[in-house]
Amino acid sequence: MQHLRNPAQISSGVSALLAQIDRAVQAGDMAEASRLAAQALDLGYRHPSLFNLRALAKRLANRNEEALADLMQAHDLNPRSAWTLADIAECHNALSRYREALAAADAAVAVDRGYSRAWFQKGLAHQALTDLGAARAAYLEAVALEPALGDAHARLASMAAEQGRFEESRRFGAAALAATPGHPIAVLAMVMADIGEGLLEDAERRLAVFLARNDLSPPIRAIAIAQLGDLRDMQGKTEEAFAAYVDSRSIWAGFHVPQWRSGELGRAQALRLGATLAPGAGQA
């Protein structure tokens, strides 16, 4: 079970660290577990779970290349870990390497079909590759296994709204918001449904509350402002619609890859870019 540089030299300090890591994991304090895992690795202890835990802190800090290096070491030590494979898929998705993400997610599912996070990462990769049928099927598997997985419900809501299935979108959106109150992608899906059903006052109210939040990431805010442009266009307020689209585009201007497509409505942008936003991306 243990992978050491020198198994005969396990210090009492390392043993104490391992006990602390176990207690932190049991308590759900993953930040502390990750910090302690890094210490254990620095002391020469080698175990795949330690690499997974150290990678977690790096992923949360958006240091995905570094996290991927740790995860590959974990994979070398235990090639049939669905946990590691799903984390590898998550890193590839975050790095926009969707085919690599799909391969890792498929490998995770092959090891453990009951692991909801593997299905979720598979759905993200399919959605980013515009294979929406496969994405929907993967997300449905994820929520069947983990009904409180708000991120999967939110993406199902977004896809349904874009495809005009507004009742379905509201059902998945409500489930996402029940699991994760204020989930940005779920709220944007609800706005899409409001606009699609002509409930312009509801869309206006929902967007006003949403845009007043101070925890929105720039991509999420840009999409919401583009949806405001759609709303103003439907209200016949052409100048205000144009201003909203310009504001949305200006937010994207700071990104290294052009995010706006000419003539694209806010609701289409929400669907296309939603797949590339990692869970929790709505928060700064």
BAVOTOR-601949 format. One line per 10 residues: their letters; for each residue x, y, z of N, C-alpha, C. Coordinates in nm, 2 decimals. Example, Ala and Ser with C-alpha at 12.3 -4.5 7.8 and 13.67 -1.06 7.14 Angstrom:
<nodes>
as	1.32/-0.57/0.78/1.23/-0.45/0.78/1.32/-0.33/0.78 ~ 1.28/-0.22/0.71/1.37/-0.11/0.71/1.29/0.00/0.79
</nodes>
This chain:
<nodes>
mqhlrnpaqi	0.08/-0.12/0.00/0.00/0.00/0.00/0.09/0.13/0.00 ~ 0.20/0.12/0.06/0.29/0.23/0.07/0.39/0.23/-0.04 ~ 0.42/0.35/-0.09/0.52/0.36/-0.20/0.63/0.46/-0.15 ~ 0.74/0.41/-0.10/0.85/0.49/-0.04/0.97/0.49/-0.12 ~ 1.05/0.59/-0.11/1.19/0.59/-0.17/1.27/0.49/-0.09 ~ 1.25/0.48/0.04/1.32/0.39/0.13/1.23/0.34/0.24 ~ 1.16/0.23/0.22/1.06/0.19/0.32/1.11/0.17/0.46 ~ 1.24/0.15/0.47/1.30/0.13/0.61/1.31/0.27/0.68 ~ 1.29/0.38/0.61/1.32/0.51/0.67/1.19/0.59/0.69 ~ 1.08/0.53/0.73/0.96/0.61/0.76/0.98/0.67/0.90
ssgvsallaq	0.99/0.80/0.90/1.01/0.87/1.03/0.88/0.87/1.11 ~ 0.90/0.89/1.24/0.78/0.91/1.32/0.70/1.04/1.28 ~ 0.78/1.14/1.23/0.72/1.26/1.18/0.62/1.24/1.06 ~ 0.67/1.15/0.97/0.58/1.12/0.85/0.46/1.04/0.90 ~ 0.48/0.95/0.99/0.37/0.87/1.05/0.26/0.96/1.11 ~ 0.31/1.06/1.18/0.22/1.16/1.24/0.15/1.24/1.14 ~ 0.22/1.28/1.03/0.15/1.35/0.92/0.04/1.27/0.85 ~ 0.07/1.14/0.83/-0.03/1.05/0.77/-0.16/1.04/0.86 ~ -0.14/1.04/0.99/-0.25/1.03/1.08/-0.33/1.16/1.07 ~ -0.26/1.27/1.07/-0.32/1.40/1.06/-0.40/1.42/0.92
idravqagdm	-0.34/1.37/0.82/-0.41/1.37/0.69/-0.54/1.29/0.69 ~ -0.53/1.17/0.75/-0.65/1.09/0.76/-0.76/1.16/0.84 ~ -0.72/1.23/0.95/-0.82/1.30/1.03/-0.88/1.42/0.95 ~ -0.79/1.49/0.88/-0.84/1.60/0.80/-0.94/1.56/0.69 ~ -0.91/1.44/0.63/-1.00/1.39/0.52/-1.13/1.35/0.59 ~ -1.13/1.28/0.70/-1.25/1.24/0.77/-1.33/1.36/0.81 ~ -1.27/1.47/0.84/-1.34/1.59/0.89/-1.39/1.67/0.77 ~ -1.35/1.63/0.65/-1.39/1.71/0.53/-1.30/1.83/0.51 ~ -1.19/1.85/0.58/-1.10/1.96/0.56/-1.00/1.93/0.45 ~ -1.04/1.94/0.33/-0.95/1.90/0.22/-0.84/2.00/0.20
aeasrlaaqa	-0.86/2.12/0.23/-0.74/2.22/0.22/-0.63/2.18/0.31 ~ -0.67/2.14/0.44/-0.56/2.10/0.53/-0.50/1.96/0.49 ~ -0.59/1.87/0.44/-0.54/1.74/0.40/-0.44/1.76/0.28 ~ -0.47/1.86/0.19/-0.38/1.88/0.08/-0.25/1.94/0.13 ~ -0.25/2.03/0.22/-0.13/2.09/0.27/-0.04/1.99/0.34 ~ -0.10/1.90/0.42/-0.03/1.80/0.49/0.03/1.70/0.39 ~ -0.05/1.67/0.28/0.00/1.57/0.18/0.13/1.62/0.11 ~ 0.13/1.75/0.09/0.25/1.81/0.03/0.37/1.80/0.12 ~ 0.35/1.81/0.25/0.46/1.80/0.34/0.51/1.65/0.34 ~ 0.41/1.56/0.34/0.45/1.42/0.34/0.53/1.38/0.21
ldlgyrhpsl	0.49/1.43/0.10/0.56/1.41/-0.03/0.70/1.47/-0.02 ~ 0.71/1.59/0.04/0.84/1.65/0.05/0.94/1.57/0.14 ~ 0.88/1.50/0.23/0.96/1.42/0.32/1.00/1.28/0.26 ~ 0.95/1.25/0.14/0.99/1.13/0.07/0.89/1.02/0.07 ~ 0.77/1.04/0.13/0.67/0.94/0.13/0.59/0.94/-0.01 ~ 0.57/0.83/-0.06/0.50/0.82/-0.19/0.38/0.73/-0.19 ~ 0.26/0.79/-0.21/0.14/0.72/-0.22/0.05/0.79/-0.32 ~ -0.03/0.72/-0.40/-0.11/0.80/-0.50/-0.21/0.89/-0.44 ~ -0.26/0.86/-0.32/-0.36/0.96/-0.26/-0.29/1.09/-0.22 ~ -0.17/1.08/-0.18/-0.10/1.21/-0.15/-0.08/1.29/-0.27
fnlralakrl	-0.05/1.23/-0.39/-0.04/1.31/-0.51/-0.18/1.37/-0.55 ~ -0.28/1.29/-0.53/-0.42/1.34/-0.56/-0.45/1.46/-0.47 ~ -0.42/1.45/-0.34/-0.45/1.56/-0.25/-0.36/1.69/-0.28 ~ -0.24/1.67/-0.31/-0.16/1.78/-0.34/-0.21/1.85/-0.47 ~ -0.25/1.77/-0.57/-0.30/1.82/-0.69/-0.43/1.90/-0.67 ~ -0.51/1.86/-0.57/-0.63/1.93/-0.54/-0.61/2.08/-0.51 ~ -0.51/2.11/-0.43/-0.48/2.25/-0.40/-0.44/2.33/-0.52 ~ -0.36/2.26/-0.61/-0.31/2.32/-0.73/-0.43/2.35/-0.83 ~ -0.52/2.25/-0.83/-0.64/2.27/-0.92/-0.73/2.39/-0.87 ~ -0.74/2.40/-0.74/-0.82/2.51/-0.68/-0.76/2.64/-0.70
anrneealad	-0.62/2.64/-0.72/-0.55/2.77/-0.75/-0.54/2.79/-0.90 ~ -0.60/2.71/-0.98/-0.60/2.72/-1.12/-0.46/2.69/-1.18 ~ -0.38/2.61/-1.11/-0.25/2.57/-1.16/-0.26/2.43/-1.21 ~ -0.34/2.42/-1.32/-0.38/2.29/-1.37/-0.27/2.21/-1.43 ~ -0.17/2.27/-1.50/-0.06/2.19/-1.55/0.02/2.13/-1.44 ~ 0.04/2.20/-1.33/0.12/2.15/-1.21/0.03/2.03/-1.15 ~ -0.10/2.06/-1.14/-0.18/1.95/-1.08/-0.18/1.83/-1.17 ~ -0.18/1.84/-1.30/-0.18/1.73/-1.39/-0.05/1.65/-1.37 ~ 0.06/1.72/-1.35/0.19/1.64/-1.32/0.18/1.56/-1.20 ~ 0.12/1.61/-1.09/0.10/1.53/-0.97/0.00/1.41/-1.00
lmqahdlnpr	-0.10/1.44/-1.08/-0.20/1.33/-1.10/-0.14/1.22/-1.19 ~ -0.05/1.26/-1.28/0.01/1.15/-1.36/0.10/1.06/-1.28 ~ 0.16/1.12/-1.17/0.24/1.04/-1.08/0.15/0.95/-1.00 ~ 0.03/1.00/-0.96/-0.06/0.91/-0.89/-0.11/0.80/-0.98 ~ -0.13/0.83/-1.11/-0.18/0.73/-1.21/-0.07/0.63/-1.23 ~ 0.05/0.67/-1.23/0.16/0.57/-1.25/0.16/0.47/-1.13 ~ 0.13/0.52/-1.01/0.13/0.43/-0.89/0.00/0.34/-0.89 ~ -0.11/0.40/-0.94/-0.23/0.32/-0.94/-0.31/0.35/-1.06 ~ -0.29/0.28/-1.17/-0.35/0.31/-1.30/-0.50/0.29/-1.31 ~ -0.56/0.22/-1.21/-0.70/0.19/-1.21/-0.78/0.26/-1.10
sawtladiae	-0.73/0.38/-1.08/-0.81/0.47/-0.98/-0.90/0.56/-1.06 ~ -1.03/0.54/-1.04/-1.13/0.62/-1.10/-1.12/0.77/-1.05 ~ -1.08/0.78/-0.92/-1.06/0.92/-0.87/-0.96/0.99/-0.94 ~ -0.84/0.93/-0.96/-0.73/0.99/-1.03/-0.77/1.02/-1.18 ~ -0.83/0.93/-1.24/-0.87/0.95/-1.38/-0.97/1.06/-1.40 ~ -1.06/1.07/-1.31/-1.16/1.18/-1.32/-1.09/1.31/-1.29 ~ -1.00/1.32/-1.20/-0.93/1.44/-1.17/-0.84/1.48/-1.30 ~ -0.78/1.38/-1.36/-0.71/1.41/-1.49/-0.80/1.47/-1.59 ~ -0.92/1.41/-1.60/-1.02/1.46/-1.70/-1.05/1.61/-1.66 ~ -1.07/1.63/-1.53/-1.10/1.77/-1.49/-0.99/1.87/-1.53
chnalsryre	-0.87/1.83/-1.51/-0.76/1.92/-1.55/-0.76/1.94/-1.70 ~ -0.78/1.84/-1.78/-0.78/1.86/-1.93/-0.90/1.94/-1.97 ~ -1.01/1.93/-1.91/-1.12/2.01/-1.94/-1.09/2.16/-1.91 ~ -1.03/2.18/-1.79/-0.99/2.32/-1.75/-0.89/2.38/-1.85 ~ -0.81/2.29/-1.91/-0.71/2.34/-2.00/-0.76/2.34/-2.15 ~ -0.89/2.31/-2.17/-0.95/2.31/-2.30/-0.89/2.20/-2.39 ~ -0.85/2.09/-2.33/-0.80/1.97/-2.40/-0.91/1.87/-2.39 ~ -1.02/1.89/-2.47/-1.14/1.81/-2.45/-1.13/1.67/-2.49 ~ -1.06/1.64/-2.59/-1.04/1.50/-2.63/-0.96/1.42/-2.53 ~ -0.86/1.48/-2.48/-0.78/1.42/-2.37/-0.87/1.40/-2.25
alaaadaava	-0.95/1.50/-2.22/-1.05/1.49/-2.10/-1.14/1.38/-2.12 ~ -1.20/1.36/-2.25/-1.29/1.26/-2.27/-1.23/1.12/-2.26 ~ -1.10/1.11/-2.31/-1.04/0.98/-2.29/-1.02/0.94/-2.15 ~ -0.98/1.04/-2.06/-0.96/1.01/-1.92/-1.09/0.98/-1.85 ~ -1.19/1.06/-1.89/-1.33/1.03/-1.83/-1.38/0.89/-1.87 ~ -1.36/0.86/-1.99/-1.41/0.73/-2.04/-1.33/0.62/-1.96 ~ -1.20/0.64/-1.94/-1.12/0.54/-1.86/-1.17/0.53/-1.72 ~ -1.21/0.64/-1.66/-1.26/0.64/-1.52/-1.39/0.57/-1.52 ~ -1.48/0.59/-1.61/-1.61/0.52/-1.62/-1.59/0.37/-1.64 ~ -1.49/0.33/-1.72/-1.46/0.19/-1.74/-1.42/0.12/-1.61
vdrgysrawf	-1.35/0.20/-1.52/-1.31/0.14/-1.40/-1.42/0.14/-1.30 ~ -1.50/0.25/-1.29/-1.61/0.25/-1.20/-1.73/0.33/-1.25 ~ -1.83/0.26/-1.30/-1.94/0.32/-1.36/-2.03/0.39/-1.26 ~ -2.00/0.37/-1.13/-2.08/0.44/-1.03/-2.02/0.57/-0.98 ~ -1.92/0.62/-1.04/-1.85/0.74/-1.00/-1.91/0.86/-1.07 ~ -1.99/0.94/-1.00/-2.06/1.05/-1.06/-1.97/1.15/-1.12 ~ -1.86/1.18/-1.06/-1.77/1.29/-1.11/-1.71/1.25/-1.24 ~ -1.69/1.12/-1.26/-1.64/1.08/-1.39/-1.74/1.11/-1.50 ~ -1.87/1.08/-1.48/-1.97/1.10/-1.57/-1.98/1.25/-1.60 ~ -1.97/1.33/-1.49/-1.98/1.48/-1.51/-1.87/1.53/-1.60
qkglahqalt	-1.75/1.49/-1.57/-1.64/1.53/-1.66/-1.65/1.49/-1.80 ~ -1.71/1.37/-1.82/-1.74/1.32/-1.95/-1.84/1.41/-2.02 ~ -1.94/1.45/-1.95/-2.04/1.54/-2.00/-1.98/1.67/-2.04 ~ -1.89/1.73/-1.96/-1.83/1.85/-1.99/-1.75/1.84/-2.12 ~ -1.67/1.74/-2.14/-1.59/1.72/-2.26/-1.68/1.71/-2.38 ~ -1.79/1.62/-2.37/-1.88/1.61/-2.49/-1.94/1.74/-2.52 ~ -1.99/1.82/-2.42/-2.05/1.94/-2.44/-1.96/2.04/-2.51 ~ -1.84/2.05/-2.47/-1.74/2.14/-2.53/-1.71/2.10/-2.67 ~ -1.72/1.97/-2.70/-1.70/1.92/-2.84/-1.83/1.92/-2.92 ~ -1.93/1.98/-2.86/-2.06/2.00/-2.93/-2.13/1.87/-2.96
dlgaaraayl	-2.10/1.76/-2.89/-2.17/1.64/-2.90/-2.28/1.64/-2.79 ~ -2.39/1.71/-2.81/-2.48/1.75/-2.70/-2.56/1.63/-2.66 ~ -2.59/1.53/-2.75/-2.67/1.41/-2.71/-2.59/1.33/-2.61 ~ -2.46/1.31/-2.64/-2.37/1.24/-2.55/-2.35/1.31/-2.42 ~ -2.34/1.45/-2.43/-2.32/1.53/-2.30/-2.45/1.51/-2.21 ~ -2.57/1.52/-2.27/-2.69/1.51/-2.19/-2.69/1.37/-2.13 ~ -2.66/1.27/-2.20/-2.67/1.13/-2.14/-2.57/1.12/-2.03 ~ -2.45/1.18/-2.04/-2.35/1.17/-1.93/-2.40/1.25/-1.81 ~ -2.45/1.36/-1.83/-2.50/1.44/-1.72/-2.61/1.37/-1.65 ~ -2.70/1.31/-1.72/-2.81/1.23/-1.66/-2.76/1.12/-1.58
eavalepalg	-2.66/1.05/-1.63/-2.59/0.94/-1.55/-2.54/1.00/-1.42 ~ -2.48/1.12/-1.43/-2.42/1.18/-1.31/-2.52/1.22/-1.20 ~ -2.64/1.28/-1.25/-2.74/1.31/-1.15/-2.82/1.19/-1.10 ~ -2.82/1.09/-1.18/-2.89/0.96/-1.13/-2.80/0.91/-1.01 ~ -2.67/0.91/-1.03/-2.58/0.86/-0.92/-2.57/0.96/-0.80 ~ -2.58/1.09/-0.83/-2.56/1.19/-0.73/-2.67/1.30/-0.75 ~ -2.79/1.28/-0.69/-2.90/1.37/-0.72/-2.87/1.51/-0.68 ~ -2.78/1.53/-0.58/-2.75/1.67/-0.54/-2.63/1.73/-0.61 ~ -2.59/1.68/-0.73/-2.48/1.73/-0.81/-2.53/1.85/-0.89 ~ -2.53/1.97/-0.82/-2.58/2.09/-0.88/-2.52/2.13/-1.02
daharlasma	-2.39/2.11/-1.03/-2.32/2.14/-1.16/-2.38/2.07/-1.28 ~ -2.41/1.94/-1.26/-2.47/1.86/-1.37/-2.61/1.91/-1.40 ~ -2.69/1.93/-1.29/-2.83/1.98/-1.31/-2.82/2.11/-1.39 ~ -2.73/2.20/-1.35/-2.72/2.33/-1.42/-2.69/2.32/-1.56 ~ -2.60/2.24/-1.60/-2.57/2.22/-1.74/-2.68/2.15/-1.82 ~ -2.75/2.06/-1.76/-2.87/2.01/-1.82/-2.98/2.12/-1.84 ~ -2.99/2.21/-1.75/-3.09/2.32/-1.76/-3.05/2.41/-1.87 ~ -2.92/2.44/-1.88/-2.87/2.53/-1.99/-2.89/2.47/-2.13 ~ -2.86/2.34/-2.14/-2.88/2.27/-2.27/-3.03/2.27/-2.31 ~ -3.11/2.24/-2.21/-3.26/2.23/-2.24/-3.31/2.36/-2.28
aeqgrfeesr	-3.27/2.47/-2.22/-3.32/2.60/-2.25/-3.28/2.64/-2.39 ~ -3.16/2.61/-2.43/-3.11/2.65/-2.56/-3.18/2.57/-2.67 ~ -3.23/2.45/-2.64/-3.30/2.37/-2.73/-3.45/2.39/-2.72 ~ -3.49/2.49/-2.65/-3.64/2.52/-2.64/-3.72/2.43/-2.55 ~ -3.66/2.35/-2.47/-3.73/2.26/-2.38/-3.74/2.33/-2.24 ~ -3.82/2.44/-2.24/-3.82/2.53/-2.12/-3.87/2.47/-1.99 ~ -3.97/2.38/-2.00/-4.02/2.32/-1.88/-3.91/2.23/-1.82 ~ -3.84/2.15/-1.91/-3.73/2.07/-1.86/-3.62/2.15/-1.81 ~ -3.59/2.27/-1.87/-3.49/2.36/-1.82/-3.52/2.41/-1.68 ~ -3.64/2.44/-1.66/-3.68/2.49/-1.53/-3.67/2.38/-1.42
rfgaaalaat	-3.70/2.26/-1.46/-3.69/2.15/-1.36/-3.55/2.13/-1.32 ~ -3.46/2.12/-1.42/-3.32/2.10/-1.39/-3.26/2.22/-1.32 ~ -3.30/2.34/-1.36/-3.25/2.46/-1.30/-3.29/2.47/-1.15 ~ -3.42/2.43/-1.12/-3.46/2.43/-0.98/-3.38/2.33/-0.90 ~ -3.35/2.21/-0.96/-3.27/2.11/-0.89/-3.13/2.16/-0.86 ~ -3.07/2.23/-0.96/-2.94/2.29/-0.94/-2.94/2.39/-0.83 ~ -3.04/2.48/-0.83/-3.04/2.59/-0.73/-3.08/2.53/-0.59 ~ -3.15/2.42/-0.58/-3.18/2.36/-0.45/-3.05/2.30/-0.40 ~ -2.96/2.25/-0.49/-2.84/2.19/-0.44/-2.73/2.29/-0.42 ~ -2.73/2.39/-0.50/-2.63/2.50/-0.50/-2.70/2.63/-0.52
pghpiavlam	-2.75/2.69/-0.41/-2.82/2.82/-0.42/-2.74/2.92/-0.50 ~ -2.80/2.99/-0.60/-2.74/3.09/-0.67/-2.65/3.04/-0.78 ~ -2.65/2.91/-0.81/-2.56/2.86/-0.91/-2.57/2.94/-1.04 ~ -2.46/3.00/-1.09/-2.46/3.10/-1.20/-2.52/3.04/-1.33 ~ -2.47/2.92/-1.36/-2.52/2.86/-1.49/-2.67/2.82/-1.48 ~ -2.72/2.78/-1.36/-2.86/2.76/-1.35/-2.94/2.88/-1.36 ~ -2.89/2.99/-1.30/-2.96/3.12/-1.31/-2.97/3.17/-1.46 ~ -2.86/3.15/-1.53/-2.85/3.19/-1.67/-2.95/3.11/-1.75 ~ -2.96/2.98/-1.72/-3.06/2.89/-1.79/-3.20/2.94/-1.76 ~ -3.23/2.98/-1.64/-3.36/3.03/-1.61/-3.39/3.16/-1.69
vmadigegll	-3.29/3.24/-1.70/-3.31/3.36/-1.78/-3.34/3.33/-1.93 ~ -3.26/3.23/-1.98/-3.29/3.18/-2.12/-3.43/3.14/-2.13 ~ -3.48/3.06/-2.03/-3.62/3.01/-2.04/-3.72/3.12/-2.03 ~ -3.69/3.22/-1.94/-3.78/3.34/-1.93/-3.79/3.41/-2.07 ~ -3.68/3.44/-2.13/-3.68/3.51/-2.26/-3.74/3.42/-2.36 ~ -3.71/3.29/-2.36/-3.77/3.21/-2.47/-3.92/3.20/-2.46 ~ -3.97/3.20/-2.34/-4.12/3.20/-2.32/-4.19/3.33/-2.32 ~ -4.11/3.44/-2.34/-4.17/3.57/-2.35/-4.20/3.63/-2.21 ~ -4.14/3.57/-2.11/-4.16/3.62/-1.97/-4.06/3.73/-1.94 ~ -4.07/3.84/-2.01/-3.96/3.94/-2.01/-3.95/4.01/-1.88
edaerrlavf	-4.06/4.03/-1.81/-4.05/4.09/-1.67/-3.98/4.00/-1.58 ~ -4.00/3.87/-1.59/-3.93/3.77/-1.50/-3.78/3.77/-1.53 ~ -3.75/3.78/-1.66/-3.61/3.78/-1.70/-3.54/3.91/-1.65 ~ -3.61/4.02/-1.66/-3.56/4.15/-1.62/-3.53/4.14/-1.47 ~ -3.62/4.09/-1.39/-3.60/4.08/-1.25/-3.49/3.99/-1.21 ~ -3.49/3.88/-1.28/-3.38/3.78/-1.25/-3.24/3.83/-1.28 ~ -3.23/3.90/-1.40/-3.10/3.95/-1.43/-3.06/4.07/-1.34 ~ -3.15/4.15/-1.30/-3.12/4.26/-1.21/-3.06/4.21/-1.08 ~ -3.12/4.11/-1.03/-3.06/4.05/-0.90/-2.93/3.99/-0.93 ~ -2.92/3.91/-1.04/-2.80/3.84/-1.07/-2.68/3.94/-1.09
larndlsppi	-2.70/4.04/-1.17/-2.59/4.13/-1.21/-2.55/4.22/-1.09 ~ -2.64/4.22/-0.99/-2.60/4.30/-0.86/-2.50/4.22/-0.78 ~ -2.48/4.10/-0.80/-2.39/4.01/-0.72/-2.25/4.06/-0.74 ~ -2.17/4.05/-0.64/-2.03/4.09/-0.65/-1.93/3.96/-0.66 ~ -1.99/3.84/-0.67/-1.91/3.72/-0.67/-1.91/3.66/-0.81 ~ -1.95/3.73/-0.92/-1.95/3.67/-1.05/-1.81/3.69/-1.12 ~ -1.77/3.58/-1.18/-1.64/3.58/-1.26/-1.67/3.66/-1.38 ~ -1.56/3.72/-1.45/-1.58/3.80/-1.57/-1.66/3.72/-1.68 ~ -1.63/3.59/-1.71/-1.70/3.52/-1.81/-1.85/3.51/-1.78 ~ -1.88/3.48/-1.66/-2.03/3.47/-1.63/-2.09/3.60/-1.64
raiaiaqlgd	-2.03/3.71/-1.59/-2.09/3.84/-1.60/-2.11/3.88/-1.75 ~ -2.01/3.85/-1.83/-2.02/3.88/-1.97/-2.14/3.81/-2.04 ~ -2.16/3.69/-2.00/-2.27/3.61/-2.06/-2.40/3.67/-2.01 ~ -2.41/3.71/-1.89/-2.54/3.77/-1.83/-2.57/3.90/-1.90 ~ -2.46/3.98/-1.93/-2.48/4.11/-1.99/-2.53/4.09/-2.14 ~ -2.47/3.99/-2.20/-2.52/3.95/-2.34/-2.67/3.91/-2.34 ~ -2.71/3.84/-2.23/-2.85/3.80/-2.22/-2.93/3.93/-2.20 ~ -2.88/4.02/-2.12/-2.95/4.15/-2.11/-2.97/4.22/-2.24 ~ -2.87/4.20/-2.33/-2.88/4.26/-2.46/-2.99/4.19/-2.54 ~ -3.00/4.05/-2.53/-3.11/3.98/-2.59/-3.25/4.03/-2.54
lrdmqgktee	-3.26/4.05/-2.41/-3.38/4.10/-2.35/-3.42/4.24/-2.40 ~ -3.32/4.33/-2.41/-3.35/4.47/-2.46/-3.39/4.46/-2.60 ~ -3.33/4.37/-2.68/-3.36/4.36/-2.82/-3.51/4.32/-2.83 ~ -3.55/4.22/-2.75/-3.69/4.18/-2.76/-3.79/4.28/-2.71 ~ -3.74/4.37/-2.62/-3.82/4.48/-2.58/-3.82/4.60/-2.68 ~ -3.75/4.59/-2.79/-3.75/4.69/-2.89/-3.66/4.81/-2.85 ~ -3.57/4.78/-2.75/-3.48/4.89/-2.70/-3.34/4.87/-2.77 ~ -3.34/4.90/-2.90/-3.22/4.87/-2.98/-3.09/4.93/-2.93 ~ -3.09/5.05/-2.89/-2.97/5.12/-2.85/-2.92/5.05/-2.72 ~ -3.01/5.02/-2.63/-2.97/4.96/-2.50/-2.92/4.82/-2.53
afaayvdsrs	-2.98/4.75/-2.62/-2.93/4.61/-2.66/-2.79/4.62/-2.71 ~ -2.77/4.72/-2.80/-2.63/4.73/-2.86/-2.53/4.76/-2.75 ~ -2.57/4.85/-2.66/-2.47/4.89/-2.55/-2.44/4.77/-2.47 ~ -2.54/4.68/-2.44/-2.51/4.56/-2.36/-2.42/4.47/-2.43 ~ -2.44/4.45/-2.56/-2.35/4.36/-2.64/-2.21/4.41/-2.64 ~ -2.20/4.55/-2.65/-2.06/4.61/-2.65/-2.00/4.59/-2.51 ~ -2.07/4.60/-2.40/-2.02/4.58/-2.27/-1.97/4.44/-2.25 ~ -2.06/4.34/-2.30/-2.02/4.20/-2.29/-1.89/4.17/-2.36 ~ -1.89/4.23/-2.48/-1.77/4.20/-2.57/-1.64/4.26/-2.50 ~ -1.65/4.37/-2.44/-1.54/4.44/-2.38/-1.48/4.35/-2.26
iwagfhvpqw	-1.57/4.28/-2.20/-1.52/4.19/-2.09/-1.44/4.08/-2.14 ~ -1.48/4.03/-2.26/-1.41/3.92/-2.32/-1.27/3.96/-2.38 ~ -1.26/4.09/-2.40/-1.14/4.14/-2.47/-1.01/4.12/-2.39 ~ -1.02/4.10/-2.26/-0.90/4.07/-2.18/-0.86/3.93/-2.18 ~ -0.93/3.84/-2.25/-0.90/3.70/-2.25/-0.81/3.67/-2.37 ~ -0.72/3.57/-2.36/-0.62/3.54/-2.46/-0.68/3.48/-2.58 ~ -0.80/3.43/-2.57/-0.87/3.37/-2.69/-1.00/3.44/-2.72 ~ -1.02/3.49/-2.84/-1.15/3.56/-2.87/-1.27/3.47/-2.83 ~ -1.36/3.52/-2.74/-1.47/3.44/-2.69/-1.60/3.48/-2.76 ~ -1.60/3.58/-2.84/-1.73/3.63/-2.90/-1.73/3.58/-3.04
rsgelgraqa	-1.85/3.54/-3.09/-1.87/3.51/-3.23/-1.97/3.61/-3.29 ~ -1.94/3.66/-3.40/-2.02/3.76/-3.46/-2.16/3.72/-3.48 ~ -2.25/3.80/-3.44/-2.39/3.78/-3.45/-2.45/3.68/-3.35 ~ -2.37/3.64/-3.25/-2.42/3.54/-3.16/-2.50/3.60/-3.05 ~ -2.62/3.54/-3.02/-2.70/3.59/-2.91/-2.65/3.54/-2.78 ~ -2.69/3.61/-2.68/-2.64/3.58/-2.54/-2.68/3.44/-2.50 ~ -2.79/3.39/-2.54/-2.83/3.25/-2.50/-2.75/3.15/-2.57 ~ -2.71/3.17/-2.69/-2.62/3.08/-2.76/-2.48/3.08/-2.70 ~ -2.44/3.20/-2.66/-2.31/3.22/-2.60/-2.31/3.14/-2.46 ~ -2.41/3.15/-2.39/-2.42/3.08/-2.26/-2.41/2.93/-2.28
lrlgatlapg	-2.47/2.88/-2.38/-2.46/2.73/-2.40/-2.32/2.69/-2.45 ~ -2.26/2.77/-2.54/-2.13/2.73/-2.59/-2.02/2.74/-2.49 ~ -2.03/2.85/-2.41/-1.92/2.88/-2.32/-1.94/2.81/-2.19 ~ -2.07/2.78/-2.16/-2.10/2.71/-2.03/-2.03/2.58/-2.01 ~ -2.00/2.51/-2.12/-1.93/2.38/-2.11/-1.79/2.40/-2.07 ~ -1.73/2.52/-2.10/-1.59/2.54/-2.07/-1.57/2.61/-1.93 ~ -1.67/2.64/-1.86/-1.66/2.70/-1.73/-1.66/2.59/-1.63 ~ -1.55/2.59/-1.55/-1.54/2.48/-1.45/-1.64/2.50/-1.34 ~ -1.68/2.40/-1.27/-1.76/2.41/-1.15/-1.71/2.52/-1.06 ~ -1.80/2.61/-1.02/-1.75/2.72/-0.93/-1.70/2.84/-1.00
agqa	-1.70/2.83/-1.14/-1.64/2.94/-1.21/-1.72/3.07/-1.20 ~ -1.84/3.06/-1.15/-1.92/3.18/-1.14/-1.87/3.27/-1.02 ~ -1.78/3.22/-0.94/-1.74/3.30/-0.83/-1.60/3.35/-0.86 ~ -1.57/3.48/-0.82/-1.44/3.54/-0.84/-1.34/3.48/-0.75
</nodes>
